[in-house]
Amino acid sequence: MSAPSPQNPGLANWLMISLLGVIWGAAFMSMAVALEGFGYWTVAALRVGIGAAALIVIGVAMGQGPGQITRKAGRRGWLFAVLIGLVSYALPFALLTWGLQHVPSAFAGVTMGMLPLLVLPLVAIFSPEEGIGPRRIAGVSLGFIGLLILFGPEALESDGTRLGLLGRLACFAAACCYAVGSVATRRAPPMPPLAFAAASLTAATVILLPIALWVEGVPESWPLRPTVAVFYAALFPTALAAAGRVRVITTAGTLFMTLTNYMVPIWAVIFGIVLLGEELPPQLFIALALILSGIAVSQSRAIQQALARRRP
């Protein structure tokens, strides 16, 4: 069996991005509940802090403690870990936290869906081995059109205020941060994924925790429901997802990883319908068909190779 690559991601990576789509799709609900008891900055700092602690404990138990970064990649490995902590966690968390106070969440969802489009030119320049052809460009474009249909034209409407414009720019800047962080993760020296993810979250904690304490102070109470939501968000959409994200990007590539950005909104809508009793959007199935078509087109070569190997 060949090793996973951007041209042939392999079953394990397909399963991983599918799992990440579900985990991140449920993250919106957990964040909404967490914000019932804590401030934005506190939630962001707790997410990365608890996530980092969990990954450090698990990593040490599995022989992937932070010391492995020094052993495997030296100072360069730590520089990349700090860079990823800043660009993939601290900075976009801060930008989204501020931006969502001034724009609809649907606009933020569309902006995050732009990530595959933003990644394309970066991959062409910094990660050409992944290969960008007409299929991938067409697939990414189809997926984004499906995302626009899912959220509807009202997601792009502006209230015309200065803060509304700045909020939109903040969300766009966050998407740019995620794009740069994904490509930087791909270019990082080989490191154990748990150690790399733990070090990145620790760097983000060092940045966000002082801001949270300065702006919002130490929480005066820890209500059960928001506290449970914070721990869920820290352990699954943050810690587990960070380790999985590193694994997928380093083996299957940045563009393949961005396919989760089309899965997350679909799962978020489904969870809202099933668990929160929200109404079924009439355009859901059209959007889903376009998104799945985009994924199939962008990965058609890998799918064909997989089917060919199964033939007797």
C-alpha positions in Angstrom: 0.0 0.0 0.0 1.4 3.4 -1.1 2.0 6.2 1.4 -0.7 9.0 1.5 0.0 11.9 -0.8 -1.8 15.0 -2.2 -2.5 12.9 -5.3 -3.7 9.9 -3.4 -4.8 10.9 0.1 -5.8 7.4 1.3 -8.8 6.1 3.2 -7.4 7.2 6.6 -7.2 10.8 5.6 -10.7 10.7 4.0 -12.1 9.4 7.3 -10.2 12.0 9.2 -11.5 15.0 7.3 -15.0 13.5 7.5 -14.6 13.3 11.3 -13.2 16.8 11.5 -16.2 18.1 9.5 -18.6 16.6 12.1 -16.5 17.9 15.1 -16.1 21.4 13.7 -19.8 21.4 12.6 -20.8 20.8 16.3 -18.3 23.4 17.5 -20.7 26.3 16.8 -23.3 25.0 19.3 -20.7 24.4 22.0 -19.3 27.9 21.5 -22.7 29.5 21.7 -23.3 27.6 25.0 -19.9 28.5 26.4 -20.5 32.2 25.7 -23.6 32.0 28.0 -21.2 32.0 31.0 -17.9 33.4 29.8 -16.5 36.3 27.7 -15.2 35.8 24.1 -11.5 36.2 25.1 -11.9 33.8 28.0 -13.5 31.2 25.9 -10.8 31.5 23.3 -8.0 31.3 25.9 -9.6 28.3 27.7 -10.0 26.5 24.4 -6.4 26.6 23.5 -5.1 26.3 27.1 -7.1 23.2 28.0 -6.5 21.7 24.5 -2.8 22.2 24.9 -2.7 20.6 28.3 -4.7 17.6 27.1 -2.4 17.1 24.1 0.8 17.4 26.2 -0.5 14.7 28.6 -1.5 12.4 25.8 1.7 13.1 23.8 4.0 12.3 26.7 2.1 9.1 27.3 2.5 8.1 23.7 6.2 9.2 23.4 5.3 12.4 21.5 6.0 15.0 24.2 7.3 18.5 23.4 10.8 17.3 23.7 10.4 15.4 20.5 10.2 18.7 18.6 13.8 19.6 19.7 15.0 16.0 19.0 13.3 15.8 15.5 13.4 19.4 14.2 15.5 21.5 16.6 15.0 25.3 16.8 13.3 25.4 13.4 10.6 23.1 14.6 9.8 25.4 17.6 9.8 28.4 15.3 7.1 26.8 13.1 5.1 25.7 16.2 5.1 29.4 17.4 4.2 30.6 13.9 1.3 28.1 13.7 0.1 29.1 17.2 0.0 32.7 16.2 -1.4 32.4 12.6 -3.7 29.4 12.9 -5.1 30.0 16.5 -4.4 33.2 18.3 -4.7 35.8 15.5 -7.8 34.2 13.7 -9.5 33.6 17.1 -9.1 37.2 18.0 -10.2 38.5 14.6 -13.3 36.3 14.5 -14.1 37.1 18.1 -14.2 40.8 17.3 -15.7 40.5 13.8 -18.7 38.3 14.9 -19.8 41.1 17.1 -20.5 43.2 14.0 -21.5 40.8 11.2 -24.0 37.9 10.9 -22.6 34.5 11.6 -23.7 33.5 8.1 -21.2 35.9 6.6 -18.4 34.4 8.7 -19.4 31.0 7.4 -19.1 32.2 3.8 -15.8 33.8 4.6 -14.4 30.6 6.1 -15.7 28.8 3.0 -13.4 31.0 0.9 -10.4 29.3 2.5 -9.9 26.7 -0.4 -9.9 29.6 -2.9 -7.4 31.6 -0.8 -5.2 28.5 -0.5 -4.9 27.8 -4.2 -2.4 30.6 -5.1 -0.4 30.0 -1.9 -0.1 26.3 -2.7 0.9 27.1 -6.3 3.8 29.2 -4.9 4.9 27.5 -1.7 3.7 23.9 -2.1 3.8 23.1 -5.9 4.2 19.4 -5.3 0.6 19.2 -4.4 -0.4 19.9 -8.0 -3.1 22.4 -9.0 -4.9 21.5 -12.2 -8.3 22.3 -13.8 -10.0 19.6 -11.8 -9.0 21.0 -8.5 -9.8 24.6 -9.5 -13.2 23.6 -10.8 -14.0 21.5 -7.7 -13.1 24.2 -5.3 -15.2 26.7 -7.3 -18.2 24.4 -7.3 -17.9 23.9 -3.6 -17.9 27.6 -2.9 -20.9 28.2 -5.1 -22.7 25.5 -3.1 -21.7 27.3 0.1 -23.1 30.6 -1.2 -26.4 28.9 -2.0 -26.6 27.3 1.4 -26.2 30.6 3.3 -28.2 32.6 0.8 -27.7 36.1 -0.6 -28.6 37.8 2.7 -25.3 36.5 4.1 -23.5 39.0 1.9 -25.7 42.0 2.8 -24.1 44.8 4.7 -25.6 47.2 7.2 -23.5 50.0 5.7 -21.9 51.0 9.0 -18.1 51.4 9.5 -18.0 48.7 12.1 -19.9 46.4 9.9 -17.3 46.9 7.2 -14.4 46.4 9.6 -16.1 43.3 11.0 -16.2 41.8 7.5 -12.6 42.7 6.9 -11.7 41.0 10.2 -13.5 37.8 9.2 -11.7 37.9 5.8 -8.4 38.4 7.5 -9.1 35.4 9.8 -9.6 33.3 6.7 -6.3 34.5 5.3 -4.6 33.6 8.5 -6.0 30.0 8.3 -4.8 29.8 4.7 -1.3 30.9 5.6 -1.2 28.7 8.6 -2.2 25.6 6.5 0.5 26.2 4.0 3.1 26.8 6.8 2.1 23.6 8.4 2.8 21.8 5.2 6.2 23.4 5.0 7.2 22.6 8.6 10.0 20.1 9.2 8.8 16.5 10.1 7.6 16.4 13.7 5.3 14.0 15.6 1.8 15.4 15.0 0.7 15.4 18.7 3.9 17.2 19.8 3.5 19.8 17.0 -0.2 20.4 17.7 0.5 20.7 21.5 3.3 23.2 21.0 1.2 25.3 18.6 -1.7 25.4 21.1 0.7 26.3 23.9 2.0 29.2 21.9 -1.5 30.4 21.3 -2.3 30.1 25.0 0.7 32.3 25.9 -0.6 34.9 23.5 -4.4 34.8 24.3 -4.4 34.2 28.1 -2.8 37.5 29.1 -5.3 39.3 26.8 -8.3 37.5 28.3 -7.1 38.3 31.9 -6.5 41.9 31.0 -9.8 42.5 29.2 -12.2 40.2 31.1 -10.4 39.1 34.3 -10.6 35.8 36.1 -14.1 34.3 35.7 -16.1 34.9 38.9 -18.2 31.7 38.5 -18.0 28.5 36.5 -21.6 27.6 35.5 -22.0 23.9 34.8 -23.5 24.1 31.3 -21.0 26.7 29.8 -18.1 25.0 31.6 -18.9 21.6 30.0 -19.2 23.4 26.6 -15.8 25.0 27.0 -14.2 21.6 27.9 -15.9 20.0 24.9 -14.7 22.8 22.6 -11.2 22.5 24.0 -10.9 18.7 23.8 -12.6 18.0 20.5 -12.8 20.9 18.0 -9.5 22.2 19.3 -7.1 19.5 20.7 -8.3 16.5 18.7 -8.9 18.6 15.6 -5.4 20.2 15.9 -3.6 16.9 15.9 -5.8 15.5 13.1 -5.3 18.7 11.0 -1.5 18.4 11.3 -1.7 14.8 10.3 -3.8 15.4 7.2 -1.9 18.5 6.0 1.5 16.8 6.3 0.5 13.6 4.5 -2.3 14.6 2.1 -1.7 18.3 1.5 -3.2 21.7 2.2 -5.9 21.6 -0.5 -7.2 18.3 0.6 -7.5 19.6 4.2 -9.5 22.6 3.0 -12.3 20.3 1.8 -13.5 20.3 5.5 -14.5 23.9 5.0 -17.3 22.8 2.8 -18.4 20.0 5.1 -18.5 22.1 8.3 -21.5 24.3 7.3 -23.5 21.3 6.2 -23.0 19.6 9.5 -23.7 22.8 11.4 -27.1 23.1 9.7 -27.9 19.4 10.2 -27.1 19.7 14.0 -29.2 22.8 14.2 -32.1 21.0 12.6 -31.8 17.8 14.7 -30.7 19.1 18.1 -32.0 22.7 18.2 -35.3 22.2 16.2 -34.3 24.8 13.5 -36.1 24.8 10.2 -34.8 22.9 7.2 -33.4 25.4 4.7 -35.1 24.7 1.3 -31.8 25.2 -0.5 -29.9 22.6 1.7 -30.0 19.7 -0.8 -29.0 21.9 -3.8 -26.1 23.2 -1.8 -25.2 19.7 -0.6 -25.2 18.4 -4.2 -22.9 21.2 -5.4 -20.5 20.8 -2.5 -20.3 17.0 -2.9 -19.9 17.5 -6.7 -17.1 19.9 -6.0 -15.3 17.5 -3.7 -15.7 14.6 -6.3 -14.4 16.8 -9.1 -11.4 18.0 -7.1 -10.5 14.5 -6.0 -11.6 12.6 -9.1 -8.1 11.4 -10.0 -7.6 9.9 -6.5 -11.1 8.4 -6.6 -10.4 6.8 -10.0 -7.1 5.3 -8.7 -8.8 3.9 -5.6 -11.5 2.3 -7.7 -8.9 0.8 -10.1 -7.0 -0.8 -7.3 -10.2 -2.5 -6.1 -10.9 -4.1 -9.4 -9.9 -7.8 -9.7 
